[in-house]
Each structure stands twice: as structure tokens, then as C-alpha cells.
Amino acid sequence: MQLLYAPTRHNLCLQSLHTRPKEGWFSSLDQWRHLSVNSQPCKLPPRKCFYLKKTRALNSSIQAGDSVVSTRNAESDVLKALSQIIDPDFGTDIVSCGFVKDLNIVEAQGEVSFRLELTTPACPIKDMFEQKANEVVALLPWVKNVKVTMSAQPARPVYAGLLPQGLQTISNIIAVSSCKGGVGKSTVAVNLAYTLAGMGARVGIFDADVYGPSLPTMVSPESRLLEMNPEKKTIIPTEYLGVKLVSFGFAGQGRAIMRGPMVSGVINQLLTTTEWGELDYLVIDMPPGTGDIQLTLCQVVPLTAAVIVTTPQKLAFIDVAKGVRMFSKLKVPCVAVVENMCHFDADGKRYYPFGRGSGSQVVQQFGIPHLFDLPIRPTLSASGDSGMPEVAADPQGEVAKIFQDLGICVVQQCAKIRQQVSTAVTYDKTIKAIKVKVPESDEEFFLHPATVRRNDRSAQSVDEWTGEQKLQFADVPEDIEPEEIQPMGNYAVQITWPDGFSQIAPYDQLQTIERLVDVPEPAPIGA
């Protein structure tokens, strides 16, 4: 007789004990499969019918298994194809970046659909990503139709745990600063904001100059007064051309006449109690100087990056240098310098009647990666008084093109900074060590968790008055492991330990802690 059995592979085999099958019995696997999927009632003898029923059940199970395996292979094919697309900012493929979402495959029809979730809706190469994704997946031999949907990550800061409620849904906060008045800082801030909005981002502008607010002159919203939400006791921003606006000039009190501490309180209230909603970029027009107001701003909000505005004169360079040093001390990266006062000759070539001065010096001396020259144009000056930003009035003009380049630079640099900050300090469970790679540095090292915990310098570990060590060596178990590590702006991380203690560990301090020299090999999987 013949026996049917299921070997380890996903197929059916017939094994005969005779050289030839009996007449009327199934002589081929195809006959078995044909009958096994036949929906008609079984009319065979009981014993043969038993084998046939077993075959039907087994074949059905195998077909389901084959479908799962096939789907897995199809997903692997698609992801492998998409991994050929490299994000130029991060230097890695879009699959490793986690951009590919909601992958759905109907292999029988050759249909593939997925979503690319980018870090920002203002990504300057989102169209290229969409085109390349369509192309590489369409090249797979079984694919007949590809559907790519583009989206962006929800607006959120790298770290939102201790931020005021109004700032917890803002991805990036950009400071535009000059530390000197009259160099075009507000012009750059407003036009940069509207450029980012034109690139598809959700944007807000905060005019932090209480003594001389510029925003009410440079934009023309229908409502020129800020409103208060009486229930939440929050400020509702006004809006113009899709950009949310807050300025002391919209508070109905004109320019302020008050002392510095009061100004700091007003700025804090305006910034943190405003219902900004979800924003990809909040552009802050910083007031001149490097005093209490500027320090308050930098400490209240986690600034992602700063853009420096200057003119060619030596006097401008002296003040700008102070501002760059302030941002450096506060661990806020300066990503670009905008230098005003270049001119264009009859042939469209730029020239500098005052010589190339402070902008070039700032870039060279402080290592800021990008320099943009902004021409003196009557239309640019007029737009600042007309209430219509130049980039909105003439989106195809020369000035708009320069701001477009600046906007692309800001978007790319912010994405890099967020990536660096989010992965600066991580815990590797396989080797039970904290890995540190400080932003803006190529250095990478490992620390023992217990050593990090014992080096806490907060009031809970060290007496603030005497400097006496309250946390003793034996108080920290040698096998302690962090429960969570979260970045805090660009300068520190917050480490949560099993005992509930939250340790603030600045990057500067982590760099001074004793390091692991012989890092253990990663533990084998399943160990």
C-alpha cells in the first residue's frame, strides 16, 4: 500500500512500497492535490477516505504556511529595495532611519503600499524620496503597482518631560540673534519663518524684544491683539499667512518701560503660556545683547539651534562674537551666519561696498558651517514696513532664493542635531554599559552605570553647604541599571534609576567620569 507523510519541508510526498501503484489508486502528487481541494463529498472506501481527509487538512495548513513565508519574503524584498535609498543628512538608509511605516503587500495582485514618515514636513528632498521609493520597489519582478504616501513625524521636542505645557508640541526652536540692533535681525527672523512655512512646515514667530517689538510692523494680521483663554488662562496667538505670531506689541501696550527682571517675567509668560499647538519650528527673534533676558530665554526653552545675523563692520563682529560665545556656553549650536549689506552690480554679480567683514570672521573663528550673503534691496527694506514679508510678496525673487537656501540649511541642521542628541547617551543591555557620544564630537566611550550613579552632584547626593558626600559608595549596587535615559536639550541627559531617582548628567560631567577600558563583548542572543 501507499503511505502519505509530511516531511520537514513544506510539501507533500508519496512513498510507495510497491514498484507500481494499484489501479484506481492515486499515482501522482498532482492527483492527490487535485482531490484534496475538491469540495465534493468523499466517496472512497473508509480507509482511503481517511487518508484523503488528512491530506486536505495538511495541504490547507501548508498553503497557509506558504502564504506567510511568501509574505515575509515579499516584505524582505521591499525593505531591501528601500534600503538602497540613503538619507544624506543622517548618512544611513531610510529603513534604518525608521522612515518606512504601514507596509502593506498583496502579492497575488502585485500591489505594494507604504508610508514614508520623515522627520519634518519641510524636508527639502521629500520629493526625491518619494520618486526613488517608487522606482526601487517597482523594479521588483512581482510588483505591478506601488503606492507611496508621504508624512512627517508628530511635532514634539527631543525632550518634553519638564517643559511648560505650551512648548511640549514644538519640535524645533530656532533663535535668530545678532546681539546688536539695526543689523536686520528681525527681517531675517520673519522671512526665515515664512520660508519654512512655504516649505510645508507649521511655524510660529515669537518676538522677544519687549523694549522695541518689530513684529507688528512687519506683518499684517487681521487681529492685532492677543486673546486670552479665560478657562485655561493661556494666550491665543494671532496669525498671518498661516504663521502663528506672538509679540508684546500685540498686547495692546506698545513698547515696554520696565526693569530687566520684569521684562524677563513678561517674556517667560508670553512664551510659555501661549497655545502654540503643534509646530515644527518656532522662530524666536532675540533681543539685542547677552544679558538677563537672553539668558532667561536660553534657559527656559530648549533651543535647537541659533542663526547669527551681522553686517560687515568691525563693531558688528565684536557684539556678534559675544553672542556666539553665549550660545556656545549654553550648548546651543550656531548653524548659520547671515551677513547683510552685499550689493549686486549690473551683471548680477555680488560685491561688497563695505568689504567682507564680520560674517566671514565669525564663520572662520567659531567654525560655524554656513554663511549666507543677504543683498541690500529696496524691496527688502520696504517689505519690512509694508507688513508683507519679502519672501511672501516675491517668492521667486533673488531674496526669496537666498532665504530658501537658508531654510534648507536650517531644516537639515536641525534634523542632524536632533538625531545626535537623541542618540548621544544610550544604555546597551547586552554589555551592561552606558554608551556616550557627545554631539558635535566624534569621541565615543562607555561608562559603568554604577559609576555614573555615584558621580551624581545634585543636592540629594552632595551637601550644598559643606560639599560633604551624602551618597556613599556602598549605597549604589554594583549591578544597577538605568530604567530610562532621556536627552535634556543639547547639554545633558536625565537618567531614571530603579529607586525612582532622576539624575541630571551634563555631557561635560560624563566626559570627566572614569571610563570602561575593557568593554565586554556583547552577550550572545538568548543568553
FENPEJO-V484632 format. One record per residue. N is the residue number from 1. OMEGA is omega in degrees with one decimal (* if undefined). Layout:
[[N	OMEGA] [N	OMEGA]]
This chain:
[[1	178.3] [2	178.3] [3	175.4] [4	178.8] [5	-178.5] [6	177.1] [7	-175.3] [8	179.1] [9	-177.7] [10	171.5] [11	179.7] [12	178.6] [13	173.1] [14	179.1] [15	-176.0] [16	174.9] [17	179.0] [18	-178.6] [19	179.7] [20	177.7] [21	178.0] [22	179.3] [23	-178.5] [24	177.6] [25	-173.3] [26	-174.5] [27	179.6] [28	178.7] [29	-179.7] [30	178.6] [31	178.2] [32	-177.2] [33	-179.6] [34	-179.3] [35	-175.4] [36	179.4] [37	179.0] [38	-176.1] [39	-177.9] [40	179.0] [41	-178.4] [42	-179.6] [43	-179.4] [44	174.2] [45	-173.6] [46	-175.8] [47	179.5] [48	178.9] [49	177.5] [50	179.5] [51	-178.5] [52	178.7] [53	177.3] [54	-178.8] [55	179.2] [56	-178.9] [57	-178.7] [58	-179.1] [59	178.7] [60	179.2] [61	-178.8] [62	178.6] [63	176.8] [64	177.7] [65	178.4] [66	180.0] [67	178.9] [68	179.5] [69	-179.6] [70	179.2] [71	178.4] [72	178.8] [73	179.4] [74	177.6] [75	178.3] [76	178.6] [77	-177.6] [78	-178.7] [79	177.4] [80	178.0] [81	-178.5] [82	-179.6] [83	174.4] [84	-177.6] [85	-176.0] [86	173.0] [87	-175.6] [88	179.6] [89	-177.2] [90	179.1] [91	178.4] [92	-174.0] [93	-173.6] [94	176.0] [95	178.1] [96	177.6] [97	-179.7] [98	-177.6] [99	-173.4] [100	-178.2] [101	171.5] [102	178.4] [103	-179.6] [104	-175.2] [105	169.6] [106	-170.5] [107	-178.2] [108	178.5] [109	-179.8] [110	-177.1] [111	178.4] [112	175.4] [113	177.6] [114	-179.3] [115	173.9] [116	-179.6] [117	-178.2] [118	-177.1] [119	-178.7] [120	176.1] [121	179.2] [122	-179.8] [123	-175.2] [124	-178.3] [125	-179.0] [126	178.1] [127	177.8] [128	177.4] [129	-178.4] [130	-179.3] [131	-178.5] [132	179.4] [133	176.0] [134	-174.8] [135	-173.3] [136	179.1] [137	179.9] [138	179.3] [139	177.9] [140	-170.8] [141	-176.3] [142	-175.9] [143	178.1] [144	-177.1] [145	-179.9] [146	176.7] [147	-179.6] [148	175.4] [149	-179.6] [150	176.5] [151	179.2] [152	179.5] [153	177.0] [154	-178.9] [155	177.3] [156	176.8] [157	177.3] [158	177.8] [159	-175.6] [160	-172.2] [161	-174.8] [162	-177.6] [163	172.0] [164	-174.2] [165	-176.3] [166	-177.2] [167	-172.7] [168	177.7] [169	176.4] [170	-175.6] [171	-174.0] [172	177.0] [173	-174.3] [174	175.3] [175	172.9] [176	-168.6] [177	173.3] [178	-175.8] [179	178.3] [180	-179.0] [181	172.4] [182	-179.3] [183	177.6] [184	-177.3] [185	-178.9] [186	176.8] [187	179.0] [188	-177.6] [189	-177.1] [190	-178.7] [191	174.6] [192	-179.3] [193	-178.7] [194	172.8] [195	178.5] [196	177.4] [197	177.5] [198	177.9] [199	176.5] [200	-177.5] [201	172.2] [202	-166.3] [203	172.1] [204	176.0] [205	174.6] [206	177.9] [207	-174.5] [208	179.9] [209	-178.0] [210	-177.8] [211	-179.7] [212	-176.7] [213	-177.3] [214	-171.0] [215	-179.4] [216	178.8] [217	-170.7] [218	177.5] [219	-174.7] [220	178.1] [221	178.2] [222	177.3] [223	-177.5] [224	176.4] [225	175.2] [226	178.8] [227	179.3] [228	173.1] [229	-173.1] [230	-178.8] [231	-178.7] [232	-175.7] [233	178.6] [234	-178.1] [235	176.2] [236	-176.3] [237	170.9] [238	-172.8] [239	177.3] [240	-178.8] [241	174.7] [242	-180.0] [243	179.8] [244	-170.7] [245	172.3] [246	178.7] [247	175.0] [248	177.0] [249	176.1] [250	-179.1] [251	177.4] [252	-177.7] [253	179.6] [254	178.3] [255	-176.1] [256	169.4] [257	-175.1] [258	-179.1] [259	-175.3] [260	-179.7] [261	178.0] [262	178.7] [263	179.1] [264	178.1] [265	178.4] [266	179.5] [267	179.7] [268	-179.2] [269	-179.0] [270	-174.4] [271	-169.8] [272	-179.2] [273	177.7] [274	175.3] [275	-177.9] [276	-174.9] [277	179.8] [278	177.6] [279	172.7] [280	-179.7] [281	169.3] [282	-179.4] [283	179.5] [284	174.1] [285	-174.3] [286	174.7] [287	178.6] [288	175.3] [289	179.3] [290	-174.5] [291	-173.1] [292	-177.8] [293	-178.8] [294	179.1] [295	177.9] [296	179.1] [297	-176.3] [298	-177.9] [299	-179.3] [300	-176.2] [301	177.0] [302	-179.2] [303	177.8] [304	-175.8] [305	178.8] [306	172.7] [307	-175.3] [308	179.8] [309	-177.8] [310	173.2] [311	-173.1] [312	-173.4] [313	179.9] [314	-179.6] [315	177.9] [316	-179.3] [317	-178.6] [318	-179.8] [319	179.9] [320	179.4] [321	177.2] [322	180.0] [323	179.6] [324	178.5] [325	177.2] [326	179.7] [327	178.9] [328	179.9] [329	-179.7] [330	176.8] [331	175.3] [332	-177.5] [333	173.0] [334	-170.8] [335	-177.7] [336	173.7] [337	175.9] [338	-179.7] [339	177.5] [340	172.1] [341	164.3] [342	-178.7] [343	175.5] [344	177.6] [345	-176.0] [346	-179.1] [347	179.6] [348	-179.4] [349	-178.6] [350	170.5] [351	-171.0] [352	-177.9] [353	-179.9] [354	-177.3] [355	178.0] [356	-172.0] [357	-166.2] [358	-178.6] [359	179.5] [360	-179.9] [361	179.5] [362	-180.0] [363	-177.0] [364	-174.3] [365	-174.0] [366	175.3] [367	176.5] [368	-166.0] [369	-170.8] [370	177.3] [371	179.5] [372	179.1] [373	-179.3] [374	-175.4] [375	172.1] [376	179.8] [377	178.1] [378	-178.8] [379	-180.0] [380	177.9] [381	-178.2] [382	-178.4] [383	178.2] [384	179.5] [385	-173.3] [386	-177.8] [387	178.2] [388	179.4] [389	-176.1] [390	-177.2] [391	176.5] [392	-179.7] [393	-178.5] [394	-173.8] [395	179.6] [396	-176.2] [397	-178.4] [398	179.7] [399	179.7] [400	178.3] [401	178.2] [402	178.2] [403	175.1] [404	176.9] [405	177.8] [406	179.1] [407	177.6] [408	178.6] [409	-178.9] [410	179.3] [411	-178.4] [412	-178.8] [413	178.0] [414	178.7] [415	178.4] [416	-178.4] [417	179.3] [418	179.1] [419	180.0] [420	-177.9] [421	-176.5] [422	-178.8] [423	-175.2] [424	-178.7] [425	-179.4] [426	178.4] [427	178.8] [428	-176.9] [429	-176.7] [430	179.7] [431	177.5] [432	-179.9] [433	176.5] [434	179.6] [435	-177.4] [436	172.3] [437	-173.4] [438	176.9] [439	-178.5] [440	178.4] [441	178.2] [442	-176.8] [443	177.3] [444	-179.4] [445	-176.8] [446	179.4] [447	175.8] [448	-177.9] [449	-179.5] [450	178.8] [451	178.3] [452	-179.2] [453	-178.1] [454	-178.9] [455	176.7] [456	-176.7] [457	-179.1] [458	-178.6] [459	178.2] [460	-178.0] [461	-177.6] [462	178.2] [463	-174.8] [464	-175.4] [465	-174.7] [466	-176.2] [467	-178.8] [468	-179.5] [469	179.1] [470	178.0] [471	-178.0] [472	-177.8] [473	-176.1] [474	179.9] [475	-176.5] [476	177.9] [477	-178.3] [478	-177.4] [479	-179.0] [480	178.8] [481	178.3] [482	177.0] [483	-178.4] [484	175.0] [485	-179.0] [486	177.2] [487	174.2] [488	-177.2] [489	-176.8] [490	-171.4] [491	-173.4] [492	171.8] [493	173.2] [494	-178.0] [495	177.6] [496	-176.9] [497	-176.0] [498	-179.8] [499	178.9] [500	-178.1] [501	176.7] [502	-176.5] [503	173.9] [504	-176.4] [505	176.4] [506	178.9] [507	-180.0] [508	179.9] [509	180.0] [510	-179.7] [511	-179.3] [512	-177.3] [513	178.2] [514	-173.8] [515	173.4] [516	-179.0] [517	179.2] [518	-179.6] [519	-178.6] [520	176.9] [521	177.3] [522	179.9] [523	178.6] [524	-179.1] [525	179.6] [526	179.5] [527	*]]
